[in-house]
Amino acid sequence: MIKDIDLCGIGNGLVDIQVQISGDELESFHLKKGEMILVDSEAQSDILNKLGNRDYNKCSGGSAANTIIAFSKFGGKAAYLTSLGDDDFGRFYSSEFEELGILLLAPFHKKIPTGTCLVLITPDSERTMNTCLSASAVFDNGNIDEEIIARSKWLYIEGYQFSTEASAEAIFYSVELAKKHNTKIAVTFSDVFITSLFHDRLKKVVDQSDLLFCNETEALSFTKKQTIPEAFDTLRTICPNIALTLGAKGSLIYFDNKKFTIESFLVKPVDSTGAGDMFAGGFLYGIIHDNDPEFAAKLGSFAASMVVSYLGARLDSDHRLIYQKVKEGIQN
């Protein structure tokens, strides 16, 4: 079969609701800064009601969705598999993907609402996420499309999918299909919540993957090592290619048996939402279209630095201009 899709993502279909709050307000909600927890819709509504009439930003999201959207804006042809509710949020989500030209395979569930993620952003740019999966929680084998995976050059898997048994089984099935059709596999850890509670499910897929994305806290959690060099070396024995992001300290890359240390691009942080997702989108585009891991990492790093300087996980900037700047050798 012709590989006419560059990248197919599998992940949650969530509408992000992003709100800026103070550190004291976050503390009053008894939430741990920077964490992601699963909640029900009542818990989300309770927080929003306590915040009163406050401006918020709304966009279609989910970790892998953010990566797929970034990849598409760079110019890649992409597809996305998820699950939505038959409601206003679901139709909003679907329309955004249609506008972006991304092939979206997402059934509309009549009795289950679209998932939402309440993103609370404190002045230090940290985001604390309260996620209600709703329709995303019923993602299963029936959502996996063999033809789409067969047509794809790469499959990108979101770690959050391992948090439910049904979605984890769907991921295992998608990996079998990817192997069958010579589709390369990339996986992202997504969160320490996943590496600590669903380690075995995650490792089952990491062992079969071609590329792994993670940040430093996730790497330490997954490998149970004390230092980043130890964790990085351990990950290299598990997966052939690694992209380990270090925030303001840049990233460590191991690709095609070569190691690269990539410096960060300094910016004033506003909101860290989507930084890792943006890095993955830029990196995958650079790998698939330029076959150059060092350039790919610089593209991902520069795009991520731009997204943390704004509110939300998206960039209004022309991604092709970002690509061109990095191609021309933009410096810190």
Secondary structure by P-SEA (a helix, b strand, c coil): ccccccbbbbccccbbbbbbbcaaaaaaacccccbbbbbcaaaaaaaaaaacbbbbbbbbbcaaaaaaaaaaaacccbbbbbcccccaaaaaaaaaaaaaccccbbbbbcccccbbbbbbbccccbbbbbcccccccccccccccaaaaaaccbbbbbccccccaaaaaaaaaaaaaaaaabbbbbbbccccccccccaaaaaaaaaaccbbbbcaaaaaaaaccccaaaaaaaaaacccbbbbbcccccbbbbcccbbbbbbbbbcccccccaaaaaaaaaaaaaaaccccaaaaaaaaaaaaaaaaacccccccccaaaaaaaaaacccc
